[in-house]
Amino acid sequence: MPDYDDYTYPLARAFGFLGGIAVAISTMIAWYDHEVVFAARPVPFVFEVPVDLWSYNALAAALLLAGGLVAMALLVIPDTVSPRWPSIVAGLIGLGVMAYALYRCFDTPDLGIRTSSAVQARTFIDAGPLLAVVGGAMITLGAIAVLVGAHRATTVGRERARPVTAPPPSGAAPA
């Protein structure tokens, strides 16, 4: 198990945990802004409507929220249960969150207002997918750091527990 005098191991878990919180928060803030401009003679009217992921795709929002919460739970599993598999699964969840958020950054949806010549409309990304990318990266990096710490702990533990090959001293009772 890791040496808890070394603070990088619990901090890596906390870093990944904060990434899960960032993913959960990203589902609640605006992912897209839909801007509509009406061309009026003296002053144009601009309407901006923020669209969060729950309004756009509730299944994707539920999966991202569940993925963030599961990754948070996996990163706090103690090493006595298992040192590696929870971190591996949490890292894969972080990669999945990052992949979906990057896809949503580059595939901006058309939110469906048909325009005439007097009305212009466009959709652009807001902070939600960018926060999800950052949260997924934090989960992945935290899980990798926990895996490195678990690997280091098992190799250090093997070096400490080497079998004794020397014969017992004379007069000592055999075990």
C-alpha positions in Angstrom: 0.0 0.0 0.0 1.2 3.6 -0.5 3.2 5.4 2.0 0.8 8.1 3.3 3.7 10.4 4.2 3.7 10.9 0.4 0.8 13.3 -0.2 0.6 12.8 -4.0 -1.5 9.6 -3.7 -4.5 11.1 -1.8 -4.2 14.3 -3.8 -4.5 12.3 -7.0 -7.7 10.8 -5.7 -9.0 14.2 -4.8 -8.0 15.6 -8.2 -10.0 12.9 -9.9 -12.9 13.4 -7.5 -13.0 17.1 -8.4 -13.1 16.1 -12.1 -16.2 14.1 -11.3 -17.8 17.2 -9.7 -16.8 19.3 -12.7 -18.6 16.8 -15.0 -21.7 16.8 -12.9 -21.8 20.6 -12.9 -21.2 20.7 -16.6 -24.6 19.0 -17.2 -26.3 21.8 -15.4 -24.8 24.8 -17.2 -25.4 26.0 -20.7 -23.9 23.9 -23.5 -25.1 26.0 -26.4 -26.3 29.5 -27.0 -28.9 30.1 -29.7 -28.8 33.7 -30.9 -31.6 35.2 -32.9 -31.3 38.7 -34.4 -34.3 40.6 -35.8 -33.4 43.3 -38.1 -35.4 46.3 -37.0 -34.8 49.8 -38.5 -33.3 51.8 -35.7 -32.0 49.1 -33.4 -31.7 45.3 -34.1 -33.2 43.0 -31.4 -30.9 40.3 -30.2 -32.3 37.3 -28.3 -30.0 34.8 -26.8 -31.3 31.5 -25.4 -29.0 29.3 -23.4 -29.6 25.5 -23.9 -28.2 23.1 -21.3 -27.6 19.4 -22.0 -30.8 18.4 -20.1 -32.8 20.4 -22.6 -31.0 19.2 -25.6 -30.3 15.5 -24.9 -31.5 14.2 -21.5 -30.1 10.7 -22.0 -26.6 12.1 -22.6 -26.9 14.4 -19.6 -28.0 11.5 -17.4 -25.2 9.3 -18.7 -22.6 12.0 -18.1 -23.9 12.7 -14.6 -23.9 9.0 -13.8 -20.4 8.6 -15.2 -19.1 11.4 -13.1 -20.7 10.1 -10.0 -19.5 6.5 -10.6 -15.9 7.8 -11.3 -16.0 9.7 -8.0 -17.2 6.6 -6.1 -14.5 4.5 -7.8 -11.7 6.9 -6.9 -12.5 6.7 -3.2 -12.6 2.9 -2.9 -9.9 2.0 -0.4 -6.9 0.0 -1.6 -7.8 -2.9 0.7 -10.7 -3.7 -1.7 -8.6 -3.5 -4.8 -5.7 -1.2 -5.7 -6.1 -1.2 -9.5 -9.5 -2.0 -11.2 -11.5 0.9 -9.7 -8.9 3.3 -11.1 -8.8 1.7 -14.5 -12.6 1.9 -14.8 -12.6 5.5 -13.6 -9.9 6.4 -16.1 -12.0 4.8 -18.9 -15.1 6.8 -17.8 -13.0 10.0 -17.9 -11.9 9.2 -21.4 -15.5 8.6 -22.5 -16.6 11.8 -21.0 -13.8 13.7 -22.7 -14.6 12.0 -26.1 -18.3 12.9 -25.9 -17.7 16.5 -24.8 -15.1 17.0 -27.6 -17.6 15.6 -30.1 -20.2 18.0 -28.9 -17.7 20.9 -29.2 -17.2 20.3 -32.9 -20.7 19.1 -33.8 -22.8 22.1 -32.9 -26.5 21.4 -33.4 -28.9 23.4 -35.4 -31.6 24.3 -32.9 -34.3 24.6 -35.5 -35.4 28.1 -36.2 -36.2 28.7 -39.8 -35.1 32.2 -40.7 -36.3 34.7 -43.2 -34.3 37.5 -44.7 -35.1 39.7 -41.7 -34.1 37.2 -39.1 -30.7 35.7 -38.6 -30.0 32.8 -36.2 -26.9 30.9 -35.2 -25.9 28.4 -32.5 -22.5 28.4 -30.7 -21.0 26.5 -27.8 -21.0 27.7 -24.3 -19.0 26.6 -21.3 -20.7 23.3 -20.6 -18.8 21.0 -23.1 -15.5 22.7 -22.2 -16.1 22.1 -18.5 -16.9 18.5 -19.3 -13.7 18.1 -21.3 -11.7 19.5 -18.3 -13.6 17.3 -15.9 -13.0 14.2 -18.0 -9.3 15.0 -18.2 -9.1 15.5 -14.5 -10.8 12.1 -13.8 -8.4 10.4 -16.3 -5.2 12.1 -14.9 -6.3 11.4 -11.3 -7.0 7.7 -12.1 -3.6 7.4 -13.9 -1.8 8.9 -10.9 -3.6 6.5 -8.5 -2.6 3.6 -10.8 1.0 4.7 -10.7 0.9 5.0 -6.9 -0.7 1.5 -6.6 2.0 0.1 -8.9 4.7 1.8 -7.0 3.3 0.5 -3.7 3.1 -3.1 -4.9 6.7 -3.0 -6.2 8.0 -1.4 -3.0 6.1 -3.9 -0.9 7.7 -6.8 -2.9 11.2 -5.4 -2.3 10.5 -5.2 1.5 9.1 -8.7 1.7 12.0 -10.7 0.2 12.3 -14.2 1.5 15.3 -14.9 3.7 17.7 -17.3 2.0 20.3 -17.4 4.7 20.2 -20.4 7.1 19.1 -19.7 10.6 21.9 -19.1 13.2 23.2 -22.1 15.0 21.1 -23.1 18.0 18.0 -21.5 16.7 14.9 -23.6 16.5 13.5 -24.2 13.0 10.2 -22.5 12.3 
